[in-house]
Amino acid sequence: MLPLALALPLALAGCAEAPTPVPQATGEPSMYRSLASPGAVVDADAARAMISLYRANKGLGPLTVDPGLQKVAEAQARAMAADGKISHDAHGSLTQRLSAAGYGKNTAVENVSAGYHTLAEAFSGWRDSPPHNANMLAKGVKRMGIATAYAPGAKYKVFWTLVLAD
């Protein structure tokens, strides 16, 4: 038999309702937020800041987010997610896609990838890949668009497109 001093608090605890969990803001920077969920959107301003700082450390100019390039990147990321594979040509060539969006003969480069769940992972992967890194450090580019698309049934889940142009 339990002593009365222990029995009373245990009996009262059994009558109490379980606390309702309250969602808490994580305070986590957006670059670490998982984009592997429906409706998740990459923080283009955080990406711009991250890539611009990287470029500045290499003596290159900053980037601005261009709404038209955002749309080009979004369409490409969605097309890759729909196909379930990484491709520069899932929605037409970069030149074709830029021309269709009203960009003439701009100097432009593109990174496409998949499988990275956060902006930080994508940036690190691109930085560690010589061709992707060369694109992020392309001279003369000043504008960018970046997008992801989530495909839960695809092997890579999150598809990325980064478009940089002069």
N, C-alpha and C positions, 0 to 999 in steps of 0.2 A: 504494500500500500504506500502511495506517495505521501510525503509530508504535505500538510495543508498549504504551506508557503509555496510549493511547486504546483500543486494540483489546481489552485484557483487561477493563476495566470494561464496555464495550459487550457483550462476549460473556457476561459474568456477568449483566448486566441482562436479556438475552434469556432466561436460564434461570429468572429469578425469576417467581413467580406474581403476577398482578395483585392489588393489595390489595383486600380485600372492603370495600365501603362500609359504614360503620356509621351507622345513623340517629342524627342529632344533634337534641337538643332545641333548638328555635329560640329559646326565651326570649321569643318574640314575645307581646305581650299578646293575650288572647283577642279583644279588639275588632277586631284586624286579621287574625284567622284566617278563611280562606275557608270559607264554608258551602256551597259549590257541590260537594258530594260526598255520596254515599249515607251516611246515618247521622250526618251532621254536626248538631250541636245548638248553638243559640245559648246563650251563657253568660248566664243570666238575672240572676245577681248582678252581673255586669259591666254589663249593661244598666241594672239598677236604680241602681247607683252613678253611672253616666254621666248618666242622666235626672234623678236626684235632685240631683246637683251643678248641673246646668243649671237646675233648678227653684229651688234655693237661691239661685243668682245672680240670679234674678228675684223673690226674696222669697217663694217658695212652699215648702211643706213637702215632706219626703222621702217616698219610696214604699217599700213592702215588697212582696216577691214573694208572691203569694197562690196556693197550690197549685190551687185551683179555677179561678182565672182563667188559670192556666197551661194547664189542660186545655181551657178554652174557646178560648184562642189556638191551641193545637196542633191542635184539630179544624178550626178555620177555615183555618189555613195548609195543612193536608193537603187540605181540600176545594178550595181554590183551585188547589193544585198538581195535583190530580186533573183539574180542569176546564181547567187550563192558562191561566187568566185571573184577573185581579184583580177581586174583587167583595166588597162588604160582606155580600152575601146568599147566598154560595156554600153555606153550611151553615145557612141561615135568617137572619133579621134578628138584630142584636145583642140586642135585647130578648128575642126568642124563645130564643136560645141561652143567655142569662143566666138566664132563667126556668127552662129545662130543667135548668140546673146548680144550681138552688136559690137563686139570687140574686133576691130580690123586686124591688122597685121602686127599685133602686139608680140613682144617677146614674152613668152610664158613657159612655165615649167609646172609639173604636177607630181605629187607623191600620192600613190594609192597604196593601201595596205589593209590588213584585216587581222583580227585576233587581239588587238590591244583593247583593253577595257577602259583605260583612263587616258586622259590627255598626256599625263606624265609618261606613261608607258609608250605611247605613240611617239612623242618627242624623242625619248631615249632611243627607241628603235630606229627612227629616222637618222638621228645623229650618229648612230653606230653603223649605219649602212652607207658606204661611200657614195652611191648614186643619189640616195635620198638626201644625204648631208649636202652634197653639191647643189642640189636644188634649193635647199633652205638657205644656202650661202651664195646663191646666184647674184652676180653683180647686176645692178640696174633695176631689179625688181623693187617695187614700192607698195604694191597692193596685194591683198590676199583674200582668199575665201577658204573656209574650212568647214567640213561637215562630217557627220557620222550617220550611219543607218544601222538599225538593229534587225537582225534576222535570226529569231530564236531557233529555227530549224536548220540553220546552216552550220557548217563545221566551225567557222571562225566567229560567229555571232555578231561582232561589231565591225563594220566596214568604214574605212576612212578615206577621205579625199582632201588634199591640200592643193590649192591652185595659187600660184604666185605669178604676178605679171608686172610689167613696167607701167 
